[in-house]
Amino acid sequence: MQYAFVQWLDFLWLPVAFLAPHGNQKYYASALTLSCLVSLRLQTELLTWAGIGVTGATGYFSMPPMMRGMMTYAVLLGLFFILSYYSPNTRGVIYMAACLSVYVISFCISFLMMTI
């Protein structure tokens, strides 16, 4: 029962994504957060389908891959929102490019952390 609550804990990033950025950045940040949340669940399903969804490929970590992915996404989204809060005058195109870059980087790092 405890894990059932914890696996949805990362949805608390959605209010942060809407409150931390300024102006039109809120919509880009919310889309980034929602994309990361959906990607994490898809990555977990892919690892489960591949047969390494319990402990990862090596079994080096004792926690499930979803928890490792949640921690990775949480750290990277947190850093992005801190930077986003302190850069209120960023143009929309630049901010969108930053969101895409953060998404690709977080996807790759979380997939690496989940498979180890």
C-alpha positions, 0 to 999 in steps of 0.5 A, a space after each residue: 500500500 505504501 508503494 501505491 502512494 509513493 508512485 504518484 508522489 511526483 505529480 506534486 511537481 505540477 503545481 510547482 511547474 505552474 507557480 515557479 516560472 513567470 508569465 508564459 513560461 508556466 505553460 512550457 514548464 507544465 508541459 515539460 513536467 507532464 511529459 516527464 511524468 508520462 515518460 517515467 511511466 513509459 520507461 517503467 513499463 518498457 523495463 518491466 516488459 524487458 524483464 528488468 523492471 524489478 531491480 534493474 539490469 545489474 541489481 546494484 541498487 535495492 530500490 525499484 527502477 521507478 523510484 530511481 527514475 522519480 528521484 532523477 526526474 525530481 532533481 533535474 526538474 527541481 534544478 530547472 525550476 530554480 533556474 527558471 524562477 531566477 530568469 524571468 526575462 527569458 524569451 519564449 523560444 529560448 525557454 521552449 528550447 531549454 525545456 526540450 533540452 532538459 527533457 532529453 537530458 532527463 530522459 537519457 539520465 533517468 533511463 540510464 539510472 533505471 537500467 543500472 
